[in-house]
Amino acid sequence: MGLVDWFVNTLVDSKMKRIMKEPYTDSLINTVTTLQKVNARILVETLMRAKQGKPVGRPFGSVLQMSPWEHILLSPTYLTRVPPKYGTPIDLRVTIGPRAKKPLQIEIPVMVTGMSFGGALSVRAKVALARAASRAGTATNTGEAFLPEEREAADKLIVQYIRGTWPASSQYRWDQLEQADAIEIQVGQGAQAGVAQTTPAKKIHERMREAYGLDPGQDALIESQLEGVKGAQDLERLVRKLKERFPVPIGYKFGATQWMERELEIAIRAGVDYIVVDGAEAGTHAAPPTLADDTGLPTFHALVRTVDYLERRGVREDVSVIAAGGLRTPGEFLKALALGADAVYIGTIAVLAMLADEMAKTAPGEPATQLVLQTGSRRRDLDVEQAAQNLYNFFKAVEQEMRQGIAAVGKTRVADLKREDLVALDESIAAFAGIPSAWRPSPASMGPAGELVQTWVDGRAAAGAGAGAGVGAGAARAGAREADARDAAARVGKAATGAAREADALDAAAREADAVPVRD
């Protein structure tokens, strides 16, 4: 044994003996168990609150993935519905706000969400996002600031009608709305709800002050509400005025909430052309963890409820739905579209894709966000053209994967994706969203036998939806379902036998027909 080995062995032995003999409260293992109870992130955020005495502003929103995207899969088809052949065009085009005088047409159902200049991103980052979106044939969103450079770089630009109280805010400067391809009324967002936000004057640089129209020493305040909009009738008046003046779609964005249906009803009555469902997993520049992690409604649940409510109200064909909040991959985009969204917004993933190899400029000493934030120490090092190309490459890859996913379910248009193209690995998800469950068969239209099985399946789903009414009642229903299952199985067997006989008869008839000479 070498000297080093001897020393390490002796030291470890000594420490182990000490750990075993000491009271738990005095042992170093106490640190391990504490970190198991309070993970490293929560520990660091606790220490930051203790030293700074103010809410922690965490970048990119919640770290929690509350939507069950990984428990939902696309259902490929083979002969039930034959997949399109190689080279068959797969149409990804989408129209946002079809009833507007000038609807927004995009080539792919993925858009760049609202991320503001100044309070968040730099001019360079905003221009890179706009260039990439334009090359991909989609739209980008101004967020809470209008930049002439962004308008010039963007082929399709959605301008937010914001709660900002500064002089150049779009709620006061309607000349900015004149340049919009769509106007999005923003009353809140998934990562921060509708809480007022302030950027202190000392953090406002000259370029931001110029864009916002602020005086030296003046803070930038985003109020909790739009000026003059305190209720449903006020929103209706605003939408009417905007539609009278602008031909583009008028949208409405708010953070998802348990009050979804009430908020949706207000938006529907106001006459908006599209609704942005911004789930609790949404990102932002810097949100207090309580608002990011513990407030709102997950994107999945909010999307399902939104689409279902619009359908019940009979306005689904008139009002477009954009899903937003924590969507990360082409697969998740497709699942959201199959659930009923017309398009999706991406933010965090768009920024990360834009950075790609640019991240090397700050590694390992600084976070890559220093390249894209207006307050970032390395913002001038961002290569705008390279960043735009990176995000464009991401869009192209997403486009190809989405086409493959649509082809896998036997369809050729993204607009044809339905909930029937999904399967849930969890019964509660299936029951809530009205999608097939992996625990139950989902036969296609296959004659009497298939119809009987589907009737039995639907009956079981309806019975399952009522679970929780009481243990006794649940047991009674379970017994009834078992009896129904036995009866259904017997009927299915008889029907299948009949179907087989009918098929044999058809085969015999076909053979006879083949024997008869064909006459032109």
PABA-614716 format. One record per residue: x, y, z of N, C-alpha, C in turn; residue in one letter. Coordinates in steps of 0.1 Angstrom, whole numbers, plus 5000, padded with zeros to 4 digits. Each point is the difference from the previous one (the first is absolute). Layout:
% PABA-614716
XYZXYZXYZa;...
END
This chain:
% PABA-614716
500849885000499250125000500950135000m;499750094991500850124999499650095012g;500950115001499750095011498750084998l;499750034988498750074997498849915003v;500149884996498949905002499849995015d;501249985007499949995015499350125007w;500450124995499550125006498550014998f;499649984987498550014997499249895008v;500549885000499349895007499950035015n;501150055006500050045014498950115003t;500150104991499150125002498549954998l;499749924990498649954998499649925012v;500849915004499749925012499750085012d;500850105002499850095012498750084999s;499750054988498750074998498849915002k;500149884994498949905001499749975015m;501149975007499849975014499450125008k;500450124996499450125007498550014997r;499749984987498650014996499149905007i;500549885002499249895006499950035015m;500950075006500050025015499350135004k;500150104991499450135004498550005000e;499450095007498550024999499750054986p;498849974995499650044986500250154998y;499550075010500050154999501450064999t;501149925004501350054999500849954988d;499349914993500749934989500050074987s;501049984992500050064986498949954992l;499549885003499049944992498750085001i;499950085010498950095002499850104988n;501150034994500050094988499449934988t;500349874999499449924989498549995001v;499549965012498649995002499350134999t;500650115004499450134998499850044986t;501049974991499950024986499049914993l;499749885006499049924995498650055003q;499950065011498750075004499850134993k;501150084999499950134994501149994988v;499649994988500949984989500950124999n;501149994992501050104998499450134995a;499050004991499450124994499350075011r;499149935008499350075011500950055010i;501149935003500950055010500650134996l;500550014987500650124995499050115000v;498849984995499050105000499750055014e;500049915010499850045014501150095004t;501249974997501150085004500050144993l;499650004988499950134992498950095007m;498949945003499050085007500550055013r;500749925008500550045013501050114999a;500850004989501150114999499550124993k;499049984991499650124992498750075005q;499249925007498850065006499050044990g;499949934989499050034990499749884991k;498949994993499749894992501249964990p;500249884998501049954991499450004986v;500850064990499550004986500749894992g;499349894999500649884993499750014985r;501149984992499850014985499249884995p;499350014989499449904993498849935007f;499550075011498849955006500149875008g;498949925001500049895008500949894996s;500649935009500849884997499249875000v;498750015004499149895001499349974987l;500049884996499249964988498749935005q;499050085001498749955005499149944990m;500150034988499249944989500549864997s;499149904999500449864998500349964986p;500950084993500249974986500749874998w;500849955010500749884998499149885002e;498850025005499049905002498949994989h;500350074989499250004988500849974988i;499649924992500749964988499150024987l;500750014989499350004987499749864997l;498949974993499649864996500249984986s;501149934996500249984986499049904994p;499850014987499149914993500749934989t;499549884996500649924989499049974989y;499149915003499049974990498650055005l;499950045012498850075005499850134992t;501150074999500150124991501450004995r;500149974987501349984994500950135000v;501250005005500850125001500350054985p;500250134999500350054986501449954995p;500149994987501249954994501150115001k;501249954998501250095000499850114989y;500350125004499850114991498650075000g;499149945007498650065001500150135008t;499650114994500050135008499249995013p;500650055011499450015013499850155003i;498850045000499750145001500050055014d;500950095004500150065013499550145001l;499450054989499550145000498850025010r;500050125006498950035010499550144998v;498850025002499450135000499650045014t;500450115005499750065013499050114998i;498849995007499050104998499350004987g;499349894996499449984987498950104997p;499450055010498950104998500450144999r;501350035002500550134999500150044985a;499950134998500150054986501349964993k;501149995008501349974995500649895010k;499649884998500549895009501549994999p;500649945011501549985000500249864995l;500849994989500349874993501549975003q;500249885006501449965003500249864994i;501349974996500349884993500249885010e;500350035012500149895010499350055013i;499449905007499250045012500850025013p;501250064998500950035012500450144998v;499850095010500350145000500950035012m;500750124998500850055012499150085008v;500049975013499150075009500650145004t;499150075008500450145004501150005010g;501150064996501250025010500450144997m;499950085011500250144998501550044999s;500250114992501350075000500250085012f;501250015005500350095011499849935014g;498749975003499849935012500549865000g;500249954988500549864998501150004990a;499749984987501049984990500650134994l;501149984994500750114993499550024986s;500450114994499650034987500549894990v;501349965003500649894991499249875001r;499649975012499249875002498650014993a;499450125001498750014994500050004985k;501150064995500150004985500349864995v;500849925008500449864996498749925000a;499250015010498749935001499150034988l;499950134996499250044989500549954987a;501350004998500649954987499749854999r;500249925010499849865000498549974997a;499150075007498649974998499650034985a;500550114995499750044986500549894990s;501249955002500549904991499149875001r;499549975012499249885001498550024996a;499750134997498650024995499050015011g;500550045012499150015012500150145006t;499350025011500050145006500850005013a;500350135003500650025013499250115007t;500250025013499250085009500850115007n;499650125000500750115006500349985015t;499049945007500150015014499650145005g;500650045011499650135006500850124995e;500450004988500750124994500149994985a;499850114993500050004986501450054995f;500649934991501350034995499950024985l;500450114994500050024986500949894993p;501249975007500949904994499349864999e;499249975010499349874999498950004989e;499350114999499050014989500749994986r;501150054999500750004987500549854997e;500449935010500549864999498949904999a;498850035004498949905001499150014988a;499849894993499050004989498650005006d;499849935011498750015007500250035015k;499450115004500350045014498750025008l;499949935011498850025009500450105010i;499250115001500350115009499149995012v;500649995012499249995012499450145004q;498849995004499350125007500249985014y;500950085006500649965013499550095012i;500349965012499750075012501050105005r;501150024991501050095004499550145001g;500450085010499550135002501050114995t;501049964993501050104995499450074987w;500550124997499450074989500049934986p;501049914997500049944987499349865001a;499249975010499349885001499049994989s;499849884995499049984989498650035003s;499650005013498750045004499750154998q;501150084998499950144998500450034985y;501049924995500550034987499449914989r;498850034995499349914991500750014986w;501050094998500750004988500949874999d;500449955011500749875000499149894996q;498750005004499149904996499750004985l;500250124993499850014986501049914992e;501149965007501049924993499949855004q;498949965006499949865005499349914989a;500449885000499349894993499049935008d;500050035013499049965009500250085013a;499050025007500150085013499549915011i;500949995011499749915011499850085013e;498850015005499750065012500649915012i;500950065007500649925011499650055014q;499249915007499650045013500749925011v;500949914996500749925009500849894993g;500849925007500849904995500249885010q;500349894994500149885009501050005011g;501150074997501150005010499950115011a;499150104997499950115010498650045002q;499049934995498650045002499850144995a;499250085007499750144996500650095010g;501149965008500650085010500850114994v;499950125006500750124995501549975002a;500850064991501449985000500750144997q;501150025007500850134998501449974997t;500550074990501550004998500550145005t;500850005011500550125005500850084991p;500050135001500850094991501449974999a;500649955011501549985000500349884991k;499049914997500349894991499650024986k;499650134997499550034986501150074993i;500549944989501150064992499450094990h;500950074994499650114991499149954988e;500449894994499249954988498649965004r;499949945012498749965005499250135004m;500650095006499350135003499550074988r;500749994989499650074988498849924994e;500149875000498949924994498750015008a;500250025013498850015008499450145002y;500950104996499550145001500150055015g;500949945008500150045014501050115002l;499750085010500950115004501149945010d;501150075000501149955010499449995014p;500349895007499549985013498649955001g;499449974989498649955000500049854999q;499349935009499849865000499149954988d;500249884996499149944990499049915008a;498750044999499049925008499049934990l;499949875003498949924993499049985010i;498850064998498950005010499349865000e;499249985010499349875000498849994991s;499750124994498850004990500350104989q;499349984989500050104990499350135004l;500550114995499350125003498650004994e;499050035008498650014995499349864999g;500749895003499449874999499949945014v;498850015006499849955013499049895001k;499449974988499049895000499749964986g;499049914999499649944987499650114990a;499250095004499450104990501250094995q;500950035009501250084995500849934990d;500249875002500749924990499350004987l;498749985000499250004988500150134992e;500050115008500150134993501450014993r;501149955007501350014995500149924987l;499649875001500049924988499350064988v;498850055003499250074989500850114994r;500650095008500850114995501249954991k;500749905005501149954993499649944987l;498949935000499549944987499550104990k;499450115005499650114991501250064993e;501150005007501250074994500949914993r;500249885005501049914994499449874994f;500449964989499449884993500649875005p;501150005008500749885004499349935012v;500349885002499449935012500350065013p;499050005009500250065013500049885010i;501149985007500149895009499950045014g;500049905009499850025015500949905007y;500950055008500949925007499950025015k;499849885008500050015014500649875006f;500550015012500649885006498949905004g;500249874998499049905002499650005015a;498849975003499450015013498949905002t;499649975013498949925002498750074996q;500150134998498850084995500050014985w;500649904993500150004986498750034993m;498949935003498850014992499450145002e;500150065012499550145001500850104992r;501349985000500950094993499749984985e;499949884996499749974985498750064996l;499049995008498750064997500150154997e;500850065009500250154998500650034987i;501149924996500750024988499149974988a;499149895001499149974989499050114997i;499550055011499050114999500650134995r;501350025002500750114995500250004985a;500049874995500149994986501549984995g;500849955008501449984996500149894989v;501150014992500249904989500949885004d;500850025010500849895005500250025015y;500349885007500350005014501349935002i;500950065008501249945004499949935014v;500149875001500049935012501449995006v;500350085010501450005005500049935013d;500649875000499949925011501150035011g;499849945011500950035012501549974997a;500349924990501449974997500750104992e;499350114997500550104991501350065005a;500850054991501350075004499850155001g;501050065005500150155001501450045003t;500350135000501350045003500549975014h;499150045009500449985014498750005009a;499549895004498849995007500249955014a;499350065011500149945013499649855000p;500749915006499649865000498649975004p;499450085009498649985004499150024989t;500250104992499150024988500349904989l;501349964998500449914990499649855003a;500249965013499849865003498649975006d;499450095007498949985008498750074996d;500050064988498850084996499649954986t;498750004998499549974986499449864998g;500149964988499449874996500949954989l;500449875000500949944990499550024986p;500950014991499650024986499149894994t;500249885003499249894995498650015005f;499850025013498650015005499350134995h;500750114999499450124995499649994985a;500949944992499749984986498749914998l;500049895007498849914998498750085004v;500150075011498750075005499750114990r;501050074995499750114990499349954988t;500649904994499449944987498649955003v;499949925011498649955003499050115002d;500450105007499050115002499650074987y;501050034992499750064987499149924992l;500249875000499149914993498650005006e;499950005013498650005006499350134997r;500850114998499450134997499750014985r;500549914992499850004986500850114992g;501150035006500950114993501449944996v;500249875002501349954998500550034986r;499250004990500450024986500450154997e;499550095009500250144998501250055008d;500349945011501050055010501249905000v;501150054996501249925000500649985014s;500749905002500649975013501549984998v;500850085008501549985000500449955014i;500649895000500549945013501450055003a;500250035013501350055004500349965014a;501349995003500449975014500749875001g;501350004999500849885003500149904989g;499550034988500149914989501450004994l;500649884999501449994998500449924987r;499249904996500549914989498950004989t;500449954988499049984989498949915004p;500449895008498949915005499050075009g;500550095009499050075008499250104992e;500650064990499250094991498949924994f;500349884994499049924994498949965009l;500349965012499049965010499150125003k;500550125002499250125002499150034989a;500549984987499250024988498949904999l;500349875004499049904999498950025011a;500350065011499150035010499050124996l;500450074990499150114995500650134997g;501350025004500650134997500250024985a;500050124995500350034986501450024998d;500750055010501450034999500650005015a;501350005001500750015013501050115000v;500250065011501050105003501249935006y;501250044997501249955007500950135004i;500649995012500850115005501349955005g;500049935011501349955006500849914990t;499349914993500649914990500650084988i;499250104996500550084989501350075004a;500150065012501250075004501249905001v;499749885006501149905001500549954986l;499049984991500449964986500850114993a;499650135003500750114994501450015005m;500349965012501350015006500949894994l;499649875001500749894995501550025002a;500850014989501550015001500450135006d;499150105000500350135006500349995015e;499549895006500249985015501449995003m;500849954991501549985002500750135004a;499450114996500650135003500050045015k;499049945007500050045014500449885009t;500149884995500349885008501550015003a;500449955012499149945010499750115011p;500550114999500050105011498750075002g;499250024989498850085001498849934994e;498850035004498849944993499850054986p;499549924992499850044986499050114998a;499250025010499050115000500750144999t;501250015004500750134999500250044986q;499849914990500150044986498750064994l;498949975007498750044994499250105008v;500350025012499350105008500650144998l;499150095000500550144998500950055011q;499849945012500950035011501249915001t;500149904990501149915000501450064997g;501049955007501350064998500649964987s;499549904993500649954987499050024989r;499050095001499050014990500650054986r;501050075000500650054988500849894993r;500249895007500849894994499049904992d;498750025001499149914993500150034985l;500349904992500050014985498649994995d;499450114996498650004997499749904988v;500850004990499749914989500249855003e;501049975008500249865004498849965009q;499650095009498949965009498749984992a;499850094990498849984992500049874992a;501249974995500249874993499849885009q;500450015012499949895009498549975003n;499250115002498649985003499349964987l;500450054989499349954987500349854998y;501249965003500349854999499149925009n;499850065012499149935010498649994994f;499550114994498650004994500049894989f;501049994992500049914989499949855005k;500849985010500049865006498649975006a;499450105007498749995006499049974989v;500150074989499149994989500049854995e;501249954998500249864995499449905010q;500350025012499549905010498550005002e;499550124999498550015000499349944988m;500650014989499549934988500149855001r;501049955006500249865002498949955010q;499850085011499049965010498650004994g;499750104991498650004994499949894990i;501049964993500049894991499849875008a;500649995011499949885008498649975004a;499250105003498649985004499149994987v;500649994988499249984988499350124995g;500650125002499350124995501050094992k;499550104993500950084992499850155002t;499250045010499850145004500150015015r;500750105005500050025014498650045005v;499250064992498750045004499149885003a;500449884995499249885001500349935013d;501050045007500449935013498850015009l;499649895007498949995009500549935013k;499150005010500349935012500049854998r;499349964990500149854997501349964995e;500950094997501449974996500949985012d;499550025012500849995012499649875008l;500849965009499749905010500650045013v;499349995011500450035013500549885008a;501150015007500449895008499450005014l;499250105003499350015013498550024997d;499249925008498650014998499450135003e;500550075011499550135003500350114989s;501149994994500350094989499149974988i;499849874997499149974989498650055003a;499549985012498650045003499950155000a;501050075005499950155000500050064986f;501049954992500250064987499149944989a;499349895003499249944989500849934989g;501249945004500849934991500149865003i;500349914990500049865003501049965011p;499749905008500849955011500849874995s;501250005004500849884997499549875007a;499250025010499449895008498749954994w;499650064989498749954994500150004985r;499449914993500150004986499350124993p;500550034989499450114992499849964985s;499049904998499949954986499550114991p;500449984987499650094990498649954995a;499450064990498749964996500249874992s;499649895006500249864995498749925000m;498950074998498749925000499449985014g;499149905001499249985012500949975012p;501049914998500949965011500750125006a;500650084991500750125004499150105007g;498850024995499150095006499649965014e;499849875002499649955013501150025010l;501349974996501150025009500150155004v;499850094990500150145003498950055009q;498849944998498950035010500449965014t;500549885001500549965013501050095006w;501050034992501150095004499550145005v;499150054992499450135004499249995013d;499349895001499349985013500950005012g;501149934998501049995011500650135003r;500350084989500650145002499150085008a;498650004996499150085007499849965015a;500149875002499949955014501350045008a;501150004993501350045007500050145003g;499450094991500050145003499350045012a;499049915005499350035012500649945012g;501249954999500749945012500250105011a;499949955012500350095012498750045007g;498849954995498850045007499849925012a;500849915004499949925012500549864998g;500549945010500649874999498949904997v;498950005006498949914998499550014986g;499750124996499550034986501049954990a;501350035003501149964990500049854999g;499949935011500049854999498849954992a;498850065002498949964993500250024985a;500550124997500350034985501049904995r;501049975008501049904995499449874997a;499049955009499349874997499250014988g;499350124998499250014988500850014987a;501250065001500950004989500549874996r;500349915010500449874997498949924993e;498850025005498949934994499850044986a;500150144998499850054987501149954991d;501249995005501249954992499749864995a;499549915009499749874996498949994990r;499050085001498950014990500650054987d;500850115001500550054988500949904992a;500849935008500949904994499249904993a;498949955006499249904993499450064987a;499550125001499550064988501150024989r;501250045005501050024990500449874993v;500049895008500349874995499049964989g;498750025003499049974990500150084988k;500250135002500150094989501249974991a;501249965007501249974992499849884992a;499249905006499749874992499250044988t;499050085002499150054989500850074990g;500950095004500850074991500949914992a;500649905006500849904993499249934989a;498849965004499249934990499750094988r;499750135004499750094989501250024991e;501250005006501250024992500249884991a;499849885005500149884992499050004988d;498850055003499050014989500550104989a;500650115005500450104990501249954992l;500949925007501149944992499549904990d;499049925003499449914991499450074988a;499350115003499450084989501150064991a;501050045006501150064992500749904991a;500149885005500649894992499149974988r;498750005002499049984989500150114990e;500150125005500150124991501349994992a;501149955006501249994992499949904989d;499149905002499949894990499250054988a;499250115001499250054989500950094991v;500049974987500850094991499650145001p;501050094999499750155001499750054986v;498950074999499750064987500150155000r;500750054990500150155000498750064994d;
END
